[in-house]
Amino acid sequence: MRYARVAALDPSGAMRPGWPIEFVRGDVRGILPREDGSVAILACVPPIADGAAEACHLHLLAADGGERPGWPVEEPTATVCVPPLAGPGDSVYLICSGVGERTTLRVIALDPTGTPRQGSPAMFETSVYVPFSPHIASDGTLYFVTQTAEQVVQVHALNAALEERGGWPFVGAGAHSEAYRDVGYVLGPNGTPYIWWYDGNGEPGICVKADRTVIAAVGSDGRALAGWPRTVAGVAVPPVVAADGTVYVASAPGGESTTGAVSIVAISPSGQTKAGWPRTAPSLSGYCPELDLRLAITPDGRAVLMQNTRTATNDQQGVIVVLDAAGAAQSGWLVPGMALGTGCTGCTPGSPPLAPLFAQDGTAYVLMGQGEGAPSTQVIAFDRQGRVLTGWPHLISATGLMHAGIFLGRDERLYVILETQPDGGYEQSTATLRLYVLGTDGRPVTG
């Protein structure tokens, strides 16, 4: 019998009273810690047959592991649910695709007693089973993506009453998803959504092939802001937005048979290309950029490009390129002979490297060692100048590594989670989860 167990540990690593909690016959699909110390946990029972519904229950547990009154809330007709989201005020959002003659996206806002709030459920037809990219902006707006039967991709914006905001959904010209053309969005620091999509000459294949990528800054009325949209050649990876509103977009030729240098451009909030840009990163290549290239941003507004490249002996080698606000490449940031971690070993068709984690003092933590045949996982720490800090990298033996992740706690400790399956199997019953806690000096924390 499959079941899930959720543990709560105190800062010393000891189990908190009332934990762990077991969910019989279920898989945990998402955990949402809340400001009041409670935690929302989504647990689902997988369907018996393909296309059938799975029974999902959203729990709200107190700090001592006890179920809050009115919970759990059941969603019995779901095909896929995304992890719960913290809605406006003290609400929790449950977003699922439902079964039936037509796929329906259901959005439910729940109050602390588990009661659906006014407007729940909000329902939207979509031709895809998996809910696309739900996020909540700082003003409480819920954004998500649906696709019509004609494969037109649209971005929705709902207010706290789960009503579509005026002027929405947003549909970009040419924003169709056939032939691996897709659409996404990111939210800027001030809540502005930047919506991007691939357009032109799409062909089926493992890699995206498109002539160009379009990106638009969109206002609260669902219209592109003045100076937008902007177009860049080739296939872009998800853009990033700096604290001052500068938008960085990295792109390269797409498709399995096409390679080329990676280009990056910095765009001002008004939609103008900044002086000194675009720039190229000749040490990076454009093969399947959406699958193997990561664009990130440092706290002080520098662009970070990450990719695993092939050496002359066909081994994977991580490359990190950091560009300052003027587009000049920064020295340092050398990865000592290993691949950058993607979070998932053996994923198909592939995954870009994980973005760095940044501490308040600007220290960047990067996961490494998940290349083909890698015997271990390592975590490396760089200072603001890209120099490896004393005590790092920290090596962790990880035979049979399948998944890995790094997280920063409020106490600046670094948490490393590894899932290993030494027998090479894929059944959850064979997996072992391990949690490592590292201090800023790269040493394990004890107690």
N, C-alpha and C positions, 0 to 999 in steps of 0.2 A: 504494500500500500504506500502510495506517495503522500508525503506530508511535508510541511514547511515549519521551520523553527526560527523564531526571531529572538535574538538576545539583546539585552541592554547592559552595557558595561559602564562602571564608574571610571574616573580618571586613573585609578590604580590598576584597572584591568579586571577588577572583581565584578561578578554578576550582581546586578541590582536586585533587591528583594522583589519577589513576584515574577521574576523572569527566569528562564526563557518562556515564551509563549508558543504553543504549537497550534498549527492550523491543519486539521485532519483533511486528507485527500485534496490538498490544494497546493498551488504554487504562489509564492509571493511575487506580485507584479509591480509593487511600488511601495515606498515608505516615505512619509511626509512628516518630519518633526515640526511641531508647532510652538509658538512663542510661549504658551502657557504650560509647557512641559508635556503635553499630551502628544500622541503620535498617531497619524492616520496610516493604516496598512491595508492595501488591496490584496486580497487572496482570491484566486480563481481555480475552479476545478476544470481541467482540460476536457474538451468534448470527446465523446466516444468515436464519432464518425466525422469525416471531413465535412466542413460546412455547417456542422451542427452548432448549437449554442453551448456556451460554457457558463456555469453558474459562478458569478463573481460576487463577493461580499466585501464591502468597505467597512473596516473596523475603525473605531476611535478608542484608543487605550489611554488610560491615565498613566502618570509617571510610575505608578506601582504595578502596571501591567493589567489592571482591572478594566473591563469594558465599560465605557461610559453609557449611561441610560439612553435608550433609544437606538442603540447600535447593536450589531452591524446592520447596514443597509444592503439589501440584495438587489442585484441587477441580473435577472435570470436569463435574459435573451441576448446576451452579448456574444459577439464573435471575437472581438479584441477590445480591451480597455487599456488606456494609457495610465501611468502612475498618477495618483491624485494630485491636485493643485491647490494651493492656498488662494482662495478667492478674496474679494473685498471684505473688510471687516473680519469676522471670525468664521466665514463660510469655507466649505471644502467643496471643490468641484470634482465630479466623477464624469468622465467622458469616455463613451464606448461606441463602437459600431454594432448595430443590431442586425439580427437575421430577419429574413422575409423575402418577398418577391423583389423588393428593392432594398439596397443597403441604405441604412439610415444612421446618421450620426446623432447620438443622444447626449445632450449636455444637461447635467443635473447639478444644481447648487444646493447644498445641505447646510442647515444651521447646526449649532452645537448639540441639539437634541436629536439629530438625524432626520429632521423634517425637511422635505423639499421646499425650497423657498419659492415665492411667487415667480411664475414664468417657467418653472421646471416641470417636465423636461422640455428644453428647446430642441427641435428636431430638424435635421437638414439631410436632404438626399445627397448621396455621393456614390460614385461608381467604384470606389476603392474600399477595401475592408479595413485597412489600418488607418486610424485617425492621424492626420498629418499635423505635426508640429504645433500643438497647443501651447501657448504661453500667455501669461498675464502681465500686462504693463504696469508701471508704477501708479497709473491713474485708475487701475482696476479693469481696464479693457481686456477682454479675452480675445486673442487672435488664434485662428486655426485655418487650415486649408481643406477645401473639398474639391471634387472633380466631377463634372457633369458627365452624362452618358456620351456626350460628344467630345469628351476628353478635354474640355475647357477647364483650366485650373483657376480657382478663385480663392482669394484671401478674405475671410470674414472678420468682423470686429463687433463684439457684443458688449453692451453695457452691463451694469450690475444686475439689471432686471432681465438679463438674457435676451434683450431685444437687439436686432441689428442696428448699428449706428447709421445715421443718415448718410447716403452716398456709397455705402458698402453693400455687397462685397466688391473688392477691387479685382479687376481682370485686366492684366497687361496685354497689350497688342502682341499677338503671336504666342501667348502663354498657353500652349497646348502641351500635353504630356506624352503624346505618342512618340515613338522612336526615341525613347529615353530622354526626351526634353522634359525638364521638371521645373518646379518653382519653389521658392522658399523665401524666408524673410528673417531679419534680425531686428532687434529693438535697440535703438540708440539709448544713451544715458538719460536723455530727457523724455524717453518713451516714444519717439518717432519711429515708425516702422519703415525699414528699408527692404523693399520687396524686389527679388531678383528672379530671372528666369532665362532659360536657354532658348535660342531662336535660330531657325535657319538650317537647312541641310541636315536634319536629324536622320540617323540611320540606326536600325536595331544593332545591338552588339553589347559586349561586356562593358565597354567604356562609352561614355557620352561623346557624341560627335555633333558639334554645333558650330555654325559660323561665328556666332557672337553670343555674348551674355548681356542682358539688359538689367539695369538696376534703377529703381525709382524710390525717392523719399516721398512718403505719402502723408498728407495732412489728416486731421480728424474728420474732414468731410469726405474722405475716400478718394481725393484727387491728388495727382502728383504735384509736389511743390514746385515753385518757380525754379528753373534751371535743371529740372529733372524731367524725364529719365536720362541716364547716361548709358552709353554702349561701349563695351570693350570687346576686342577681338578674341575669339576662341572660347574655351570652356573655363569659367571661373569657379573657384571654390567659394564657400560661404564667406561674404565680406565681414569685416570687423569694423567697429566704430570706436574711436578714441573718445576720451572724456570731453574734449573740446569740439566734438562733432565731426572731426575728420573721418572720412570713410576710406578704408583701404580695400582694394580689390586686386586679387592675384589671379592671373589666367594664363593659359597655355593652349597650344593646339590640342584638340581632343581626338580620341579614336585610337584603336589598337595599333594602326599602321602609321600613325603620325606622331612625330616628336618635335620638340623645339624648346627654346629657352622660355623660362617663366618670366612673365612681365607683371609688374606691380605698379599701381597708380594710386596716388593720394588725392582725394576729392574733397573740397571744402563743403561746409553745410549748404552753401548756395549753389552747389553743383559744378563748380569750376575746378579744373585741374590745378593743383598747387605747383608753384615754381619748383623746378628740379625733377619733376616727375613727367612721365612714367620712367621707371628703371627696370633693368633686367637682372636676373640672378643666374649668370651663366653656369654656376656650379649645380644648378637644378635643371631637371629635364621635364618635358611636358607629357610624358606617357601616362594616360589615365589620370589627369590632375585631380579630378573629383574623388578619386580613390586613394591617392598616395601623397597628396600635398595638404599641409595644414597651415593656415594663416591664423596668427594670434596677435595680441597687442599687449605691450608691457604697461604697467600702471602709469608710467610717464609718457606714454603715447608713441613708443617706437613699434614698428611692424616686425613681426617674427615669422619667418618662413621655415617650415620643417619638412623634410622628406627623407625617405630611405632610398639610397641609390645603390647601384651595383658596382663593385670593384672589379679589377682585372681578373680576379679569381672567382668572380660571380658571387661573392659574398655580399651581404647587405651592410651598408655603412650609413649611419645617420649623419645628416647634414643640417645645421642650423645657421640661417642667415638673418642678421638683425640689421635693419635700416633705420637711421635716425629721421627726424622730421624733415630734413632737407634731402633725404634719399641716399645719403652716404652709408656704405656698409660699415658696420662696427667690427673691430678686431675682437679676437677671442671666440667664445662660443664653440669650442672644438669638442666633438664627442669622441671619447677615447676608444676607437676601434670597435664599436658595437652598433647594432641597429637601435633605432628609437622605438619605444614600446607603442603598440597600437591599442592595447587593452584586451586584445583577443588574438590568440595564436591559432592559425588555421582557418580564420574566417574567410568566407567566400562571397564575392570575388576578392575582397581585400578591404583594408581600412587605413585611413591616414593616421599618422602619429598622433598620440594624445597631446593636447595643448599643455604648455607648462602651467604649473601652479605658482602664483606669486604671493609671497608673504608681504606684510605691511612695510618691511624695510627694503623691498625690491628684490629679495632673493628669489631666484627662479628654480623650481624643482622639476626635473624631467625624468620620466620613466624610460629605462633602456633595457636592452637584452632580450627582446622578444623576436629576434630574427630567426630565420630557419635554422633549426638545430641548436639554438642557443641553450647553454647549460644552466643559465641562471638569469635572475632579474637583478638589475642594478638601478639605484636612484642616484642621480647626480644633482648637485646644488651649485648654481652659478651666482656670483654677485652681480651688481648692476653693470659692471664692465665686461661681463662674460668670462670671468676667471673662475675656475673650479675652486670651491671653498675647501679649507683644510678639513680632513676627515671624510671627504667624499671622493669618489662614489661609495655608496654602501651596497654591498653584494648580499643577495639572498639566494640560497640554493632553491631551485624550483623545478625538480624533475617532473615531467608530465604537465607543464604549465598550460592552462587553457585560457584563463582570464586573469586580468590584473587591473588594479586601479590605485590611485593615490589621492589622498584628501588631506586638507589642512584643517586642524581644529582651531578653535578660538584661542587656545593656549599656545598657538604657533607650533604645536607638535605635528609631525607628518605621519599620517596613517597609511599603511600599505596593505592592501587586501589581495590575496592570491588564491585562486581556485586551481587545484591540481588534480589530475587523474592519472596516476602513475601507470595504471594498467592499459592506458590508451583508449579506454572506453568513453562513451558519451552519456551513460546513464547517470542521473543525479545521485543514485545510491552509491556510486563509486567515487564521488567527488569529495575533496577535503578543502575546507576554507580555513585560511590562516590570516590572522591580523597581526601586523608588526607596527610598533610605535617607535618613531625615531625623533631624537632631539635635534636642535639646530646644529649640533656638532657632528651629526651623522652617526651617533651611537644609539643603540637601543635604550629605550626608557624602561626603567625597572621601578615599579611602585608608583 
